Structures are given as structure tokens and as C-alpha cells.
């Protein structure tokens, strides 16, 4: 899938519902729920490291800095956000993808409301960055409605080899 296709999908499915908000890059995943017969409460998972606002994010023409991230999805202080009217968001998101590619970032993945970038910083070492698109779904979605792009780093080396999965036990 190309960056443009990802972007069109991101803009077309702009809103974050409760389920989608839980999948945004800045929200910790739900801990695994394990129960034993003697324990009725779910086991607590260790806290996952969270990304930080991407402080090197440029503010491109057509965007304005939005430190409060629209007071949506608990992103203030956890992401660097810019805002623009919803009707201009596709063009703005394309401009950010082009700008980031010019800075050495590679589009690696994405879904309906985010694009994941990587930047190689050494042999087998990569930095990660996520851009998400969102707007306030409690208000009418018209071209003049405010919308946001949020940027945050992905902690750790996202190019590190993952341990091989343990083989399934023989039956």
C-alpha cells in the first residue's frame, strides 16, 4: 500500500471511536487478562514505555500548532499536534508525509487513522514515529470543522530483531 493510499484511508476514516481511540499510538494497550481459580481479579501487566511528543515536527503551511491537541484522546503533552480545517486535512497530511520523507523518514505501516514512519539511524537501528489524524466526532463533520494531526515517537529500536517464536509442542 502506498503512502498516498494510506493517507486517503486515514482521511476517509478520520474519526476515532472508543475502539479506535484505544488503538491510537499514544494509548497503552489493555493488559492481558489472566485469572486463576484462586484469583478473581485480572493480573496486572507491566507498564509499556510510551512515546513522547515529536519535538522536531515542523509546522507546515496551512497548519497551526495545537499544544492541547483539541483536548481529545488525552493527547495533550503526549503528542505534538497541529490543527487545520477538516476540508484541508488530506492536503496537509500529504504535505507532512512528503516533508517527513525529505527528512529521511520512510513510511512503514499504517491503518485508517495513522501512518507509521521509521528512520534508519544505524545498522539494524531505527527510530519510529507515528502520525495520527483525528477530529471531534461529537460535532458535525463539515469542511470547516477543526481536525488535528498528532505526532509522537515510538520508544525503543523498532528495527531490533524479535525473538523467534517458541515451536509448538508436539502432540
C-alpha positions as CSV (number, residue, x, y, z in Angstrom):
1,X,0.0,0.0,0.0
2,X,1.4,3.4,-0.9
3,X,1.7,6.4,1.4
4,X,-1.0,8.2,-0.7
5,X,-3.4,5.2,-0.3
6,X,-2.7,5.1,3.4
7,X,-3.3,8.8,3.6
8,X,-6.6,8.7,1.7
9,X,-7.7,5.9,4.0
10,X,-6.7,7.9,7.0
11,X,-8.6,11.0,5.9
12,X,-11.6,9.0,4.8
13,X,-11.9,7.2,8.1
14,X,-10.8,10.2,10.2
15,X,-12.9,9.8,13.3
16,X,-11.8,7.9,16.4
17,X,-14.4,6.0,18.1
18,X,-13.9,4.4,21.5
19,X,-12.4,1.3,20.0
20,X,-10.2,3.2,17.6
21,X,-9.1,5.6,20.3
22,X,-7.8,2.6,22.2
23,X,-5.7,1.7,19.2
24,X,-4.1,5.1,18.8
25,X,-0.4,5.1,19.2
26,X,-0.4,7.1,22.4
27,X,-2.7,4.8,24.4
28,X,-1.3,1.9,26.3
29,X,-2.7,-1.4,25.1
30,X,-5.0,-3.2,27.5
31,X,-3.1,-5.6,29.8
32,X,-3.6,-9.3,29.3
33,X,-6.3,-10.6,31.5
34,X,-5.3,-13.8,33.2
35,X,-7.3,-15.3,36.0
36,X,-6.7,-18.3,38.2
37,X,-9.2,-20.2,40.3
38,X,-7.9,-18.6,43.5
39,X,-7.7,-15.1,42.0
40,X,-10.7,-13.3,40.7
41,X,-9.0,-10.1,39.6
42,X,-7.0,-9.8,36.3
43,X,-3.3,-9.9,36.6
44,X,-1.6,-6.5,36.1
45,X,0.8,-6.2,33.1
46,X,3.9,-4.2,33.4
47,X,3.6,-0.6,32.1
48,X,4.7,-0.2,28.5
49,X,7.0,2.6,27.6
50,X,5.1,5.4,26.0
51,X,6.3,7.6,23.1
52,X,6.9,11.3,23.6
53,X,5.8,14.3,21.5
54,X,7.9,14.6,18.4
55,X,9.6,17.9,19.2
56,X,11.3,18.2,15.8
57,X,7.9,18.3,14.0
58,X,7.7,21.2,11.5
59,X,4.7,23.4,11.3
60,X,3.8,23.4,7.6
61,X,1.9,26.0,5.7
62,X,-1.8,25.6,6.4
63,X,-1.3,24.2,9.9
64,X,-1.2,25.8,13.3
65,X,0.4,24.4,16.4
66,X,-2.2,22.9,18.8
67,X,-0.5,22.1,22.1
68,X,-3.8,20.9,23.6
69,X,-4.4,18.5,20.7
70,X,-8.0,19.7,20.7
71,X,-8.4,18.3,24.3
72,X,-9.2,15.0,22.6
73,X,-8.0,11.4,23.4
74,X,-5.7,12.5,26.2
75,X,-3.0,13.5,23.7
76,X,-2.0,16.9,25.3
77,X,1.6,16.5,26.4
78,X,1.8,13.1,24.8
79,X,1.9,14.2,21.2
80,X,2.8,17.2,19.2
81,X,-0.3,18.3,17.3
82,X,-1.2,20.7,14.5
83,X,-4.7,21.7,13.5
84,X,-6.3,22.8,10.3
85,X,-9.9,22.6,8.9
86,X,-11.1,19.1,8.1
87,X,-11.5,20.0,4.4
88,X,-7.8,20.8,4.2
89,X,-6.6,17.8,6.2
90,X,-5.9,15.4,3.2
91,X,-3.6,18.0,1.6
92,X,-1.9,18.8,4.9
93,X,-1.3,15.1,5.7
94,X,0.1,14.5,2.2
95,X,2.4,17.6,2.8
96,X,3.6,16.1,6.1
97,X,4.3,12.7,4.5
98,X,6.3,14.4,1.8
99,X,8.2,16.6,4.3
100,X,9.0,13.7,6.6
101,X,10.2,11.6,3.6
102,X,12.5,14.6,2.8
103,X,13.9,14.3,6.3
104,X,14.7,10.6,5.8
105,X,11.6,9.1,7.3
106,X,10.2,6.0,5.5
107,X,6.5,5.1,5.5
108,X,6.5,1.7,7.1
109,X,2.9,0.9,8.0
110,X,-0.4,2.5,8.8
111,X,-4.2,2.0,9.1
112,X,-7.3,4.0,8.9
113,X,-6.1,6.9,11.0
114,X,-2.3,6.7,11.4
115,X,0.9,6.4,9.4
116,X,4.0,4.8,11.0
117,X,7.4,6.1,9.9
118,X,10.9,4.7,10.5
119,X,14.2,6.3,10.1
120,X,17.4,4.2,10.0
121,X,20.0,5.5,12.4
122,X,22.5,2.7,12.2
123,X,22.9,-0.9,11.3
124,X,19.7,-2.6,12.5
125,X,18.7,0.5,14.4
126,X,15.7,2.6,13.6
127,X,13.8,5.4,15.2
128,X,10.0,5.3,15.0
129,X,7.4,8.0,14.6
130,X,3.6,7.9,14.3
131,X,1.2,10.4,12.8
132,X,-2.5,10.2,13.6
133,X,-5.4,12.1,12.1
134,X,-8.5,12.8,14.2
135,X,-11.4,15.2,14.8
136,X,-14.1,15.7,17.4
137,X,-16.7,13.1,16.5
138,X,-19.2,14.7,18.9
139,X,-19.6,17.6,16.5
140,X,-20.8,17.7,12.9
141,X,-18.0,16.8,10.3
142,X,-18.1,19.7,7.9
143,X,-15.1,21.1,5.9
144,X,-14.7,24.0,8.3
145,X,-14.6,21.7,11.4
146,X,-11.2,21.6,13.2
147,X,-9.2,18.5,12.7
148,X,-5.7,17.5,14.0
149,X,-2.6,15.6,13.1
150,X,-0.7,14.2,16.1
151,X,2.9,13.2,16.1
152,X,4.7,11.1,18.7
153,X,7.8,9.0,18.8
154,X,7.8,5.2,19.2
155,X,10.1,4.2,22.1
156,X,13.0,1.8,21.6
157,X,14.6,0.4,18.4
158,X,11.7,-0.6,16.3
159,X,14.1,-2.4,13.8
160,X,15.5,-4.7,16.5
161,X,15.2,-8.4,15.7
162,X,12.3,-10.0,17.5
163,X,13.0,-13.3,19.3
164,X,11.8,-16.3,17.4
165,X,8.5,-17.8,18.5
166,X,8.8,-21.0,20.5
167,X,7.9,-24.0,18.5
168,X,4.5,-25.6,19.2
169,X,4.7,-28.7,21.4
170,X,4.5,-31.9,19.5
171,X,1.3,-33.8,20.1
